[in-house]
Amino acid sequence: MPNSDWDIPQNLQPDPDDYSFDLERALRAVVGLRANVPADAFTAGALGTERTGSGVVIREDGLVLTIGYLITEAETVWLISNDGRAVPGHALAYDQNTGFGLVLALGKLGLPALELGDSGKLKVGDTCIAAAGGGRERAIETKIAGKQEFAGYWEYLLDEALYTAPAHPFWSGAALIGSDGKLVGTGSLILQQGDGRGRRHDMNMFVPTSLLRPILDDLLTLGRVNLPPRPWLGVYVMESEGGLVVQGMADGGPAEKAGIQAGDRIVGFGEDDVPDLAWLWRRLWASGTAGINVRLRLTRDGNDMAVRVTTADRTKFLRAPRMH
């Protein structure tokens, strides 16, 4: 954002002469985003009450694409242009499945829009620009380091996420701009990966914009995707050498009500053994819709046990966006 206390080193910033599109115009489409969430909101403990990141104007009427966790349960949202203008926004939609969030500016942004690109055509090694709100000083030239599955501990899964390096230090909602000047990803995470020599390298994970096209009309008209809600356990699970370990549970969520505890190891779903986190989420979602009962097999302190969990619709635990 214009007044933040960091800048990308100049040697890592993109050079306008290296691109066939108008780089400065493209970067003007990237805005800073600030959201405030009530202290008693369901996600306040995990995500905080003051959230900052970026968004990208994707329609000149003021529709902004961001990463959904920034605006979940937001009471107020502000969009900040590169020249410091602040315009209020409305948290229009958050898709739990992809992670995308949409904000509608409630005043005139007067900014160009970035066209959605074809993220499926990206190849490992392709050069892109990762940009946060604030112009070229907040943009970094990066490369596609991988295109592969991502399984998140919070019941989240992408069949093919975009991984980039070097990493952007302010990744939340950042734009990933392809060599053609089109938007190909939305920033979600920073991750570390070993190189086999004991060194760790930072990289970003971006949600590919190819996932937005099929659901955009639903998000604009309904505020959600027009599909039955997925079953949700309300459990946070990490992969370790010993398998899948429960790190915690959502307060008042299905897993907590079923008696699951931190430290439990999930070893089975129904009669099937659980090989990894991605398999668990896919198996859960393939079992039916929110509200179904599922049977998990656990080990706790060396003892085998089974629990039945009545799943829920995650969105029912969240505050609805406040209408302006």
Residue frames as qw, qx, qy, qz and C-alpha x, y, z in Angstrom:
[[0.000, 0.888, 0.461, 0.000, 0.00, 0.00, 0.00],
 [0.343, 0.801, -0.033, 0.490, 1.19, 3.56, -0.60],
 [0.232, -0.811, 0.323, -0.429, 2.10, 4.31, 3.02],
 [0.954, -0.294, -0.013, 0.056, 3.45, 0.93, 4.12],
 [0.276, -0.851, 0.431, 0.122, 7.05, 0.66, 5.23],
 [0.665, -0.177, 0.656, 0.311, 8.41, -1.83, 2.74],
 [0.531, 0.683, -0.249, -0.435, 9.43, -1.87, -0.90],
 [0.952, 0.168, 0.187, 0.176, 10.63, -4.56, -3.28],
 [0.450, -0.517, 0.375, 0.624, 14.38, -4.09, -4.02],
 [0.409, 0.692, -0.165, -0.571, 14.73, -2.31, -7.34],
 [0.099, 0.416, -0.838, -0.340, 16.69, -5.14, -8.95],
 [0.192, 0.186, 0.960, -0.079, 13.73, -7.49, -8.34],
 [0.407, 0.567, 0.313, -0.644, 11.05, -5.11, -9.65],
 [0.652, 0.457, 0.551, 0.250, 9.73, -5.69, -13.18],
 [0.186, -0.360, 0.287, 0.868, 11.22, -3.47, -15.90],
 [0.548, 0.607, 0.285, -0.500, 8.55, -1.92, -18.17],
 [0.310, 0.640, -0.538, -0.453, 10.91, -2.27, -21.15],
 [0.121, -0.203, 0.969, 0.071, 10.80, -6.07, -20.79],
 [0.351, 0.400, 0.808, -0.250, 7.05, -6.32, -21.45],
 [0.108, 0.249, 0.616, 0.740, 4.90, -5.81, -24.50],
 [0.231, -0.757, -0.578, -0.199, 1.94, -4.52, -22.46],
 [0.050, -0.719, 0.143, -0.678, 1.56, -1.31, -20.49],
 [0.538, -0.116, -0.720, 0.423, 3.01, -2.40, -17.15],
 [0.002, 0.024, -0.384, 0.923, 2.15, 0.81, -15.28],
 [0.568, -0.138, -0.220, -0.781, -1.48, 0.59, -16.38],
 [0.723, -0.142, -0.670, -0.089, -1.70, -3.06, -15.32],
 [0.418, -0.082, -0.651, 0.628, -0.26, -2.28, -11.89],
 [0.239, -0.147, 0.144, -0.949, -2.79, 0.54, -11.38],
 [0.693, -0.224, -0.463, -0.505, -5.48, -2.17, -11.43],
 [0.646, -0.183, -0.665, 0.326, -3.99, -3.67, -8.25],
 [0.283, -0.731, 0.034, -0.620, -5.32, -2.01, -5.09],
 [0.100, 0.187, -0.790, 0.575, -4.59, -2.21, -1.42],
 [0.598, -0.444, -0.509, -0.430, -7.35, -3.72, 0.74],
 [0.014, 0.194, -0.699, 0.688, -8.13, -3.27, 4.41],
 [0.584, -0.401, -0.569, -0.419, -10.92, -5.11, 6.18],
 [0.183, -0.308, 0.620, -0.698, -12.23, -4.89, 9.74],
 [0.576, -0.221, -0.758, -0.212, -14.00, -7.82, 11.35],
 [0.574, -0.650, 0.072, -0.493, -16.00, -7.78, 14.63],
 [0.077, -0.516, 0.793, -0.315, -14.16, -9.25, 17.62],
 [0.629, -0.036, 0.670, -0.392, -16.90, -11.84, 18.14],
 [0.714, 0.449, -0.331, -0.422, -16.84, -13.09, 14.53],
 [0.988, -0.085, 0.128, -0.029, -16.24, -16.82, 14.08],
 [0.824, 0.365, -0.068, 0.428, -12.96, -16.27, 12.21],
 [0.079, -0.946, 0.178, -0.258, -11.64, -13.42, 14.39],
 [0.714, -0.593, 0.367, 0.065, -9.47, -15.68, 16.51],
 [0.832, 0.060, 0.411, 0.367, -7.79, -17.43, 13.62],
 [0.525, 0.534, 0.314, 0.584, -7.56, -14.60, 11.08],
 [0.271, -0.187, -0.196, 0.924, -7.63, -11.48, 13.25],
 [0.158, 0.776, 0.533, -0.297, -9.96, -8.50, 13.23],
 [0.183, 0.863, -0.186, -0.433, -7.80, -6.18, 11.11],
 [0.786, 0.107, 0.522, 0.312, -6.77, -7.72, 7.79],
 [0.179, 0.809, -0.247, -0.503, -4.67, -6.12, 5.08],
 [0.650, 0.041, 0.665, 0.367, -3.76, -7.30, 1.63],
 [0.070, 0.310, -0.435, -0.842, -4.51, -6.54, -1.99],
 [0.604, 0.478, 0.605, -0.202, -7.15, -6.97, -4.65],
 [0.234, -0.089, 0.598, 0.761, -7.38, -6.62, -8.42],
 [0.485, 0.466, 0.140, -0.727, -9.96, -4.65, -10.38],
 [0.345, 0.046, 0.875, 0.337, -11.44, -7.11, -12.89],
 [0.192, 0.694, 0.616, 0.317, -14.31, -4.93, -14.12],
 [0.230, 0.272, -0.028, 0.934, -14.23, -1.19, -14.63],
 [0.450, -0.650, -0.302, -0.533, -17.47, -0.82, -12.64],
 [0.252, -0.647, 0.496, -0.521, -15.40, -1.52, -9.50],
 [0.971, -0.185, -0.049, -0.144, -15.52, -5.30, -9.11],
 [0.027, 0.727, -0.664, 0.172, -12.40, -6.42, -7.27],
 [0.927, -0.027, -0.373, -0.013, -11.03, -9.96, -6.97],
 [0.139, -0.690, 0.606, -0.371, -9.12, -10.86, -3.81],
 [0.402, 0.035, -0.904, 0.144, -8.42, -13.84, -1.58],
 [0.505, -0.565, -0.488, -0.433, -11.47, -14.68, 0.46],
 [0.622, -0.419, -0.521, 0.408, -9.97, -14.94, 3.94],
 [0.229, 0.081, -0.123, 0.962, -9.27, -11.20, 3.89],
 [0.333, -0.204, -0.130, -0.911, -12.95, -10.32, 3.68],
 [0.478, -0.320, -0.815, -0.068, -14.64, -13.22, 5.50],
 [0.381, -0.690, -0.570, 0.231, -17.15, -11.72, 7.99],
 [0.325, 0.062, -0.038, 0.943, -15.83, -8.22, 7.25],
 [0.002, 0.762, 0.525, -0.379, -17.88, -5.35, 8.65],
 [0.223, 0.913, -0.075, -0.333, -16.00, -2.71, 6.66],
 [0.780, 0.116, 0.357, 0.500, -13.76, -2.94, 3.61],
 [0.090, 0.897, -0.118, -0.416, -11.59, -0.19, 2.12],
 [0.807, 0.362, 0.253, 0.391, -9.92, -0.24, -1.27],
 [0.253, -0.826, 0.160, 0.477, -6.80, 1.93, -1.63],
 [0.713, 0.689, 0.026, 0.128, -5.50, 3.04, -5.02],
 [0.776, 0.078, -0.083, 0.620, -1.80, 3.49, -5.76],
 [0.179, 0.524, -0.043, 0.831, -2.14, 7.25, -5.39],
 [0.109, -0.005, -0.660, 0.743, -3.61, 6.88, -1.89],
 [0.516, -0.172, -0.124, -0.830, -7.32, 7.32, -2.57],
 [0.099, 0.046, 0.947, -0.302, -9.53, 5.19, -0.32],
 [0.545, -0.087, -0.350, -0.757, -12.95, 3.95, -1.46],
 [0.574, -0.144, 0.667, -0.453, -15.32, 1.85, 0.67],
 [0.400, 0.159, -0.800, -0.419, -16.23, -1.58, -0.60],
 [0.804, -0.156, 0.220, -0.530, -18.83, -4.28, 0.02],
 [0.211, -0.283, 0.934, 0.053, -17.75, -7.89, 0.61],
 [0.647, 0.198, -0.259, -0.689, -19.87, -9.40, -2.11],
 [0.969, 0.032, -0.151, -0.194, -18.92, -13.08, -2.05],
 [0.180, -0.604, 0.774, -0.057, -16.45, -15.65, -0.72],
 [0.890, 0.156, -0.341, -0.259, -16.18, -19.08, -2.32],
 [0.668, -0.560, 0.479, -0.101, -14.93, -21.60, 0.23],
 [0.946, 0.162, 0.259, 0.113, -14.05, -24.16, -2.43],
 [0.663, 0.579, -0.022, 0.474, -11.63, -22.04, -4.47],
 [0.529, -0.418, -0.229, 0.702, -10.76, -19.40, -1.89],
 [0.199, 0.371, 0.274, 0.865, -11.71, -16.44, -4.10],
 [0.052, -0.643, -0.529, 0.552, -13.37, -13.35, -2.67],
 [0.225, 0.550, 0.424, 0.683, -15.18, -10.55, -4.49],
 [0.152, -0.551, -0.357, 0.739, -15.52, -6.93, -3.35],
 [0.261, 0.721, 0.471, 0.437, -17.67, -4.30, -5.02],
 [0.265, -0.006, -0.157, 0.951, -16.43, -0.72, -4.73],
 [0.015, -0.743, -0.638, 0.200, -19.12, 1.57, -3.31],
 [0.050, 0.866, -0.034, -0.497, -17.57, 4.65, -4.87],
 [0.696, 0.711, -0.102, -0.008, -15.85, 5.49, -8.12],
 [0.788, -0.359, 0.273, 0.420, -12.44, 3.83, -8.35],
 [0.381, 0.886, -0.159, -0.211, -11.62, 5.18, -11.79],
 [0.355, -0.546, 0.727, 0.219, -9.05, 2.45, -12.35],
 [0.548, 0.342, -0.628, -0.435, -8.38, 0.14, -15.30],
 [0.891, -0.161, 0.310, -0.291, -9.43, -3.49, -15.09],
 [0.090, -0.447, 0.861, 0.225, -7.22, -6.50, -15.66],
 [0.795, 0.161, -0.343, -0.474, -8.57, -9.12, -18.03],
 [0.808, -0.302, 0.492, -0.122, -8.67, -12.69, -16.76],
 [0.280, 0.576, -0.711, -0.290, -5.99, -14.77, -18.47],
 [0.934, 0.043, -0.295, -0.199, -5.69, -18.49, -19.20],
 [0.398, -0.683, 0.589, -0.169, -3.76, -19.83, -16.22],
 [0.936, 0.022, 0.350, -0.044, -3.97, -23.33, -17.68],
 [0.736, 0.640, -0.088, 0.201, -1.47, -22.37, -20.38],
 [0.181, -0.863, 0.454, -0.130, 1.24, -21.41, -17.91],
 [0.903, 0.158, -0.354, 0.184, 4.33, -23.63, -17.87],
 [0.712, -0.609, 0.018, 0.349, 6.97, -24.14, -15.23],
 [0.573, -0.098, 0.227, 0.781, 9.68, -21.55, -15.85],
 [0.160, 0.729, 0.411, 0.524, 7.34, -18.91, -17.30],
 [0.238, 0.001, -0.285, 0.929, 7.98, -15.38, -16.09],
 [0.210, -0.761, -0.567, -0.235, 5.16, -13.56, -14.30],
 [0.054, 0.427, -0.281, 0.858, 4.72, -10.49, -12.12],
 [0.424, -0.550, -0.689, 0.207, 3.45, -10.76, -8.55],
 [0.078, 0.406, -0.013, 0.911, 2.03, -7.40, -7.51],
 [0.214, -0.573, -0.661, 0.434, 0.54, -6.00, -4.32],
 [0.082, 0.933, 0.321, 0.144, -1.22, -2.66, -4.16],
 [0.409, -0.795, 0.106, 0.434, 1.20, 0.24, -4.41],
 [0.445, 0.839, -0.247, -0.192, 2.64, 0.22, -7.93],
 [0.764, 0.461, -0.429, 0.140, 5.93, -1.03, -9.30],
 [0.012, -0.581, 0.649, -0.491, 7.70, -0.61, -5.95],
 [0.626, -0.177, 0.607, -0.456, 5.40, -3.36, -4.60],
 [0.903, 0.355, -0.043, -0.237, 5.79, -5.72, -7.58],
 [0.432, -0.528, 0.707, 0.188, 8.29, -8.50, -8.11],
 [0.646, 0.417, -0.521, -0.371, 9.29, -10.42, -11.20],
 [0.600, -0.275, 0.714, -0.233, 8.86, -14.10, -10.46],
 [0.371, 0.254, -0.789, -0.418, 8.66, -17.46, -12.23],
 [0.887, -0.154, -0.073, -0.429, 6.28, -20.38, -12.15],
 [0.092, -0.516, 0.836, -0.164, 8.09, -22.92, -9.95],
 [0.086, 0.070, 0.992, -0.052, 5.36, -25.56, -9.99],
 [0.595, -0.071, -0.198, -0.776, 1.80, -26.45, -10.93],
 [0.385, -0.022, -0.918, 0.088, 0.53, -29.12, -8.58],
 [0.533, -0.596, -0.570, -0.192, -2.03, -30.13, -6.00],
 [0.042, 0.358, -0.486, 0.796, -2.38, -28.21, -2.75],
 [0.565, -0.511, -0.642, -0.087, -4.12, -29.62, 0.34],
 [0.065, -0.550, 0.307, -0.774, -4.77, -27.17, 3.18],
 [0.183, -0.056, -0.871, 0.452, -5.19, -28.19, 6.81],
 [0.296, 0.211, 0.386, -0.848, -8.43, -26.16, 7.04],
 [0.544, 0.414, 0.724, -0.092, -10.43, -28.51, 4.72],
 [0.354, 0.817, -0.133, -0.435, -9.27, -26.94, 1.48],
 [0.677, -0.072, 0.634, 0.366, -7.97, -28.49, -1.70],
 [0.438, 0.725, -0.221, -0.484, -6.88, -27.31, -5.14],
 [0.941, 0.209, 0.242, 0.108, -6.25, -29.92, -7.83],
 [0.682, 0.287, 0.088, 0.667, -3.64, -27.63, -9.38],
 [0.226, -0.925, -0.097, 0.289, -2.27, -24.56, -7.64],
 [0.553, 0.721, -0.136, 0.394, 0.36, -22.18, -9.00],
 [0.695, -0.594, -0.014, 0.405, 3.66, -21.95, -7.10],
 [0.433, 0.836, -0.059, 0.331, 6.02, -19.04, -7.76],
 [0.671, -0.559, 0.038, 0.485, 9.54, -18.05, -6.72],
 [0.224, 0.042, -0.622, 0.749, 11.00, -15.74, -5.63],
 [0.185, -0.630, -0.746, 0.116, 8.22, -15.09, -3.18],
 [0.061, -0.645, -0.106, -0.754, 6.37, -11.82, -2.71],
 [0.214, 0.010, -0.702, 0.679, 6.52, -10.67, 0.94],
 [0.354, 0.223, 0.380, -0.825, 2.97, -9.28, 0.88],
 [0.017, 0.000, -0.903, -0.429, 1.14, -12.04, -0.90],
 [0.218, 0.437, 0.796, -0.357, -2.45, -11.94, 0.41],
 [0.415, 0.769, 0.410, -0.262, -4.72, -11.12, -2.52],
 [0.134, -0.601, 0.443, 0.651, -1.75, -10.11, -4.70],
 [0.745, 0.579, -0.007, -0.332, -2.10, -10.26, -8.47],
 [0.583, -0.222, 0.654, 0.428, -0.18, -12.77, -10.56],
 [0.483, 0.752, -0.034, -0.447, 0.12, -11.18, -13.99],
 [0.851, 0.142, 0.416, 0.286, 1.21, -13.23, -16.99],
 [0.415, -0.229, 0.378, 0.795, 3.58, -12.13, -19.75],
 [0.114, 0.483, 0.618, 0.610, 0.55, -11.03, -21.78],
 [0.089, -0.216, 0.175, -0.957, -0.59, -8.59, -19.10],
 [0.653, -0.357, -0.391, -0.541, -3.58, -10.67, -18.01],
 [0.472, -0.485, 0.536, -0.504, -4.48, -11.86, -14.52],
 [0.676, 0.149, -0.707, -0.148, -3.64, -15.53, -13.97],
 [0.605, -0.240, -0.702, 0.290, -3.67, -15.93, -10.20],
 [0.369, -0.791, 0.010, -0.488, -4.64, -14.54, -6.78],
 [0.291, 0.428, -0.717, 0.467, -2.14, -14.72, -3.92],
 [0.775, -0.463, -0.320, -0.286, -2.99, -17.04, -1.04],
 [0.834, -0.533, 0.048, 0.130, 0.06, -18.24, 0.90],
 [0.230, 0.759, -0.603, 0.084, 3.79, -18.20, 1.43],
 [0.986, -0.158, 0.025, -0.037, 5.41, -21.63, 1.76],
 [0.156, -0.734, 0.651, 0.112, 8.86, -23.04, 2.34],
 [0.972, 0.222, -0.037, -0.072, 10.39, -25.88, 0.38],
 [0.597, -0.574, 0.480, 0.290, 13.69, -27.67, 0.89],
 [0.524, 0.705, -0.390, -0.277, 16.22, -28.04, -1.91],
 [0.977, 0.057, -0.190, 0.079, 17.67, -31.34, -0.69],
 [0.581, 0.360, -0.376, 0.626, 20.76, -29.58, 0.67],
 [0.416, -0.440, -0.561, 0.564, 19.34, -28.41, 3.94],
 [0.027, -0.096, 0.014, 0.995, 18.32, -25.02, 2.58],
 [0.211, 0.623, 0.721, -0.219, 14.79, -23.67, 2.57],
 [0.101, 0.083, 0.363, 0.922, 13.35, -21.47, -0.16],
 [0.311, 0.448, 0.479, -0.688, 10.25, -19.31, 0.08],
 [0.002, -0.171, -0.700, -0.693, 7.59, -19.50, -2.60],
 [0.438, 0.130, 0.242, -0.856, 4.04, -18.22, -3.00],
 [0.210, 0.310, 0.918, 0.130, 0.93, -20.22, -3.74],
 [0.296, 0.189, -0.117, -0.929, -1.56, -18.55, -6.08],
 [0.544, 0.381, 0.703, -0.254, -5.11, -19.68, -6.83],
 [0.230, 0.029, 0.631, 0.741, -5.39, -19.90, -10.64],
 [0.352, 0.300, 0.108, -0.880, -7.97, -17.62, -12.22],
 [0.355, 0.016, -0.791, -0.498, -9.14, -20.43, -14.50],
 [0.175, -0.318, -0.892, 0.270, -11.15, -21.57, -11.46],
 [0.127, 0.374, 0.330, -0.857, -13.03, -18.26, -11.36],
 [0.258, 0.100, -0.508, -0.816, -14.58, -18.25, -14.81],
 [0.342, -0.270, -0.857, -0.276, -17.07, -21.12, -14.24],
 [0.327, -0.540, -0.698, 0.339, -18.35, -19.69, -10.94],
 [0.153, -0.024, -0.070, 0.985, -18.21, -15.92, -11.48],
 [0.349, -0.353, -0.413, -0.763, -21.85, -15.50, -12.56],
 [0.624, -0.488, -0.610, 0.010, -23.06, -17.47, -9.52],
 [0.472, -0.278, -0.380, 0.745, -20.93, -15.39, -7.17],
 [0.007, 0.092, 0.103, 0.990, -22.25, -12.16, -8.65],
 [0.480, -0.331, -0.419, -0.696, -25.91, -13.14, -8.59],
 [0.778, -0.429, -0.438, -0.134, -26.14, -15.44, -5.55],
 [0.280, -0.804, 0.428, -0.302, -23.07, -14.57, -3.49],
 [0.585, -0.336, 0.737, -0.043, -22.09, -18.25, -3.61],
 [0.180, 0.210, -0.842, -0.463, -21.72, -21.13, -6.03],
 [0.740, -0.017, 0.003, -0.672, -25.04, -22.74, -6.90],
 [0.612, 0.122, -0.782, 0.002, -24.16, -26.19, -5.54],
 [0.760, -0.586, -0.257, -0.119, -25.14, -28.03, -2.35],
 [0.178, -0.841, 0.460, -0.223, -22.75, -27.15, 0.50],
 [0.624, 0.287, -0.708, 0.167, -19.92, -29.57, 1.14],
 [0.780, -0.562, -0.272, 0.025, -19.81, -31.47, 4.43],
 [0.175, 0.724, -0.412, 0.525, -17.49, -29.79, 6.92],
 [0.748, -0.248, -0.557, 0.264, -15.79, -31.36, 9.93],
 [0.259, -0.916, 0.095, -0.291, -14.38, -28.25, 11.55],
 [0.854, -0.409, 0.171, 0.272, -11.01, -29.88, 12.12],
 [0.227, 0.881, -0.408, -0.079, -7.47, -28.69, 11.42],
 [0.958, -0.091, 0.246, 0.116, -5.25, -31.54, 10.23],
 [0.109, 0.823, -0.521, -0.198, -1.55, -31.59, 9.40],
 [0.940, 0.235, -0.243, 0.049, 0.46, -34.25, 7.62],
 [0.301, -0.757, 0.575, -0.074, 3.42, -35.63, 9.56],
 [0.252, 0.384, -0.883, -0.099, 5.66, -38.68, 9.36],
 [0.185, 0.060, 0.917, -0.348, 3.18, -40.49, 11.55],
 [0.097, 0.523, 0.813, 0.238, 0.21, -39.73, 9.31],
 [0.109, -0.622, -0.273, -0.726, -2.54, -37.14, 9.72],
 [0.355, -0.264, -0.625, 0.643, -2.50, -35.39, 13.09],
 [0.146, -0.849, -0.447, -0.241, -5.31, -33.21, 14.42],
 [0.368, 0.208, -0.256, 0.869, -3.88, -29.83, 15.41],
 [0.138, 0.184, 0.437, -0.869, -7.14, -28.31, 16.62],
 [0.098, 0.535, 0.821, 0.170, -10.84, -27.87, 16.04],
 [0.104, -0.434, -0.195, -0.873, -13.16, -25.02, 15.22],
 [0.142, 0.024, 0.646, -0.749, -14.96, -23.84, 18.35],
 [0.573, 0.280, 0.436, -0.635, -18.38, -25.43, 18.49],
 [0.484, 0.413, -0.564, -0.527, -17.79, -27.25, 15.21],
 [0.918, 0.001, -0.241, -0.315, -18.71, -30.83, 14.33],
 [0.673, 0.261, -0.616, 0.315, -15.34, -32.36, 15.27],
 [0.035, -0.327, 0.576, -0.748, -15.30, -30.73, 18.69],
 [0.706, -0.165, 0.143, -0.674, -18.88, -31.85, 19.36],
 [0.914, 0.107, -0.359, -0.152, -17.95, -35.42, 18.37],
 [0.778, -0.595, 0.190, 0.059, -15.16, -35.54, 20.94],
 [0.789, 0.411, -0.090, 0.448, -12.18, -35.40, 18.60],
 [0.491, -0.822, 0.048, 0.284, -9.09, -34.02, 20.35],
 [0.286, 0.858, -0.426, -0.006, -5.88, -32.29, 19.35],
 [0.232, -0.527, 0.817, -0.030, -3.18, -34.93, 18.92],
 [0.808, 0.199, 0.518, -0.200, -5.55, -37.58, 17.55],
 [0.074, -0.335, 0.732, 0.588, -4.32, -39.31, 14.41],
 [0.746, 0.368, 0.135, -0.539, -6.86, -39.88, 11.64],
 [0.271, -0.313, 0.870, 0.267, -6.16, -43.29, 10.16],
 [0.143, 0.260, 0.907, 0.299, -9.43, -44.22, 8.48],
 [0.413, 0.147, -0.005, -0.899, -12.61, -42.92, 6.89],
 [0.886, 0.069, -0.081, -0.452, -15.37, -45.50, 7.11],
 [0.956, -0.133, 0.242, 0.098, -13.71, -48.78, 6.22],
 [0.696, 0.615, -0.071, 0.364, -10.98, -47.15, 4.12],
 [0.643, -0.408, -0.063, 0.646, -7.49, -46.28, 5.29],
 [0.160, 0.979, 0.067, -0.103, -6.51, -42.63, 4.85],
 [0.817, 0.166, 0.050, 0.550, -3.27, -42.25, 2.84],
 [0.349, 0.040, -0.028, 0.936, -2.94, -38.45, 2.84],
 [0.101, 0.429, 0.372, -0.817, -4.71, -35.15, 3.43],
 [0.329, 0.223, -0.414, -0.819, -5.93, -34.63, -0.14],
 [0.331, -0.145, -0.905, -0.224, -7.50, -38.10, -0.13],
 [0.091, -0.382, -0.747, 0.536, -9.31, -37.34, 3.16],
 [0.232, 0.408, 0.117, -0.875, -10.90, -34.14, 1.85],
 [0.382, 0.146, -0.630, -0.660, -11.91, -35.71, -1.45],
 [0.287, -0.203, -0.936, 0.017, -13.42, -38.72, 0.33],
 [0.027, 0.401, 0.582, -0.707, -15.30, -36.48, 2.74],
 [0.311, 0.387, -0.086, -0.864, -16.79, -34.30, 0.00],
 [0.372, 0.093, -0.781, -0.492, -17.69, -37.33, -2.14],
 [0.058, -0.172, -0.933, 0.311, -19.74, -38.75, 0.74],
 [0.035, -0.726, -0.682, -0.082, -22.68, -36.37, 0.33],
 [0.046, 0.719, 0.083, 0.688, -23.72, -32.89, 1.34],
 [0.005, -0.345, 0.529, -0.775, -23.44, -30.93, 4.58],
 [0.676, -0.259, 0.210, -0.657, -25.30, -32.61, 7.44],
 [0.878, 0.084, -0.458, -0.112, -24.35, -36.21, 6.67],
 [0.705, -0.612, 0.352, -0.065, -22.86, -38.46, 9.34],
 [0.666, 0.539, -0.508, 0.091, -19.38, -39.84, 8.72],
 [0.885, -0.456, 0.049, 0.073, -17.26, -42.32, 10.63],
 [0.305, 0.785, -0.496, 0.213, -13.61, -41.53, 11.33],
 [0.923, -0.241, -0.213, 0.212, -11.12, -44.03, 12.71],
 [0.018, -0.891, 0.327, -0.314, -8.55, -42.52, 15.06],
 [0.761, -0.108, -0.485, 0.418, -5.64, -43.47, 17.24],
 [0.241, -0.838, 0.135, -0.471, -5.27, -41.69, 20.58],
 [0.396, -0.645, 0.604, -0.250, -2.43, -42.46, 22.98],
 [0.013, 0.312, -0.942, -0.124, -1.80, -45.70, 21.12],
 [0.391, 0.277, 0.824, -0.302, -5.43, -46.84, 21.28],
 [0.027, -0.193, -0.689, -0.698, -7.71, -47.36, 18.28],
 [0.213, 0.477, 0.615, -0.591, -11.14, -45.76, 18.35],
 [0.127, 0.396, 0.634, 0.652, -13.91, -44.64, 16.03],
 [0.099, 0.441, 0.395, -0.800, -16.10, -41.55, 16.17],
 [0.262, 0.612, 0.666, 0.338, -19.16, -40.50, 14.26],
 [0.128, -0.309, -0.047, 0.941, -19.27, -36.89, 13.19],
 [0.316, 0.761, 0.565, -0.040, -22.38, -35.03, 12.07],
 [0.425, 0.098, 0.238, 0.868, -20.99, -32.68, 9.44],
 [0.068, 0.780, 0.373, -0.499, -22.18, -29.11, 8.96],
 [0.457, 0.756, 0.231, 0.408, -22.32, -26.31, 6.40],
 [0.549, -0.141, -0.186, 0.803, -19.29, -24.14, 7.19],
 [0.055, 0.403, 0.190, 0.894, -20.98, -20.97, 5.96],
 [0.498, -0.680, -0.461, -0.278, -23.66, -21.27, 8.65],
 [0.655, -0.487, -0.281, 0.504, -21.00, -20.45, 11.25],
 [0.392, 0.030, 0.112, 0.913, -20.02, -17.20, 9.53],
 [0.147, 0.638, 0.300, -0.694, -21.53, -13.75, 9.66],
 [0.532, 0.638, 0.486, 0.271, -23.24, -12.77, 6.43],
 [0.364, 0.169, 0.104, 0.910, -21.76, -9.75, 4.62],
 [0.021, 0.620, 0.445, -0.646, -23.23, -6.53, 5.94],
 [0.364, 0.654, 0.514, 0.420, -25.32, -4.75, 3.32],
 [0.253, -0.269, -0.061, 0.927, -24.49, -1.09, 2.65]]
